[in-house]
């Protein structure tokens, strides 16, 4: 399906803004703030961008007015993605939720920019899953988001959000470049903007993950041969007798040696 031209993008943006004002108070302010901060980064026009919790698609329309076209949508709501496909505002549509390391199914270091307007919320993305969003960023790539205040979200995970970010920063995983508050002119509610950069050389999160005991047992069962050695010899001898015609060397040699040569 062909992408929209500049005029069609502007038309879509006007419609989406009107819809956001009536449907979701505060959404438009979050989109405007995160997109303005994005434009100030002046990243190349061919940058790979992922819009997380894409929702209505308004953020993509806003970014496309600045000439950015390589934008993918990620959202756990299949119906929302189908609506976005019809709007033709994204290059790819990924139906996955951000819910732990590797949950997106995306390759590490895929995107130059990961962006979301309101994706971090008590009923959406857990702030602890910022690590998954950092994982799919290229080194020196940027993660931008806007959200409601910690007080408004009112969960323990959000209360420790800044502490967790500071911990990642001390560990050399990322750098918190900017944090600011803004006021929604329509609702007078306060929002927060973050700009984080992934640092070069940081290890992926799954490197230090503990392997579940069940998986360890499965691997051990597969790799360790606990069968009777005599039965193994009989198996190879029987196999060799049955497939002598396929062997390269046939003669007065040990059957196991014949099998090995047969695979050469």
Buried (B, 14 or more C-beta within 10 A) or exposed (E): EEEBEEEBBBEBBEBBBEBBEEEBEBBBBBBBBBBEBBEEBEBEEEBBBBBBBBBBBBBBBBBBEEEBBBBBBBBBBEEBBEBBBEBBBBBEBBBEBBEBEBBBEBEEBBBBBBBBBBBBBBEBBBBEBBBBBBBBBBEEBBBBBBBBEBEBBEBEBBEBBBEBBEEBBEEEBBBBBEEEEBEBEEEEBBBBBBBBBBBEEBEBBEEEEEEEEEEEEEEEEEEEEEEEEEEEEEEBBEBBEEEEEEBEEEEEEEBBEBBBEBEE
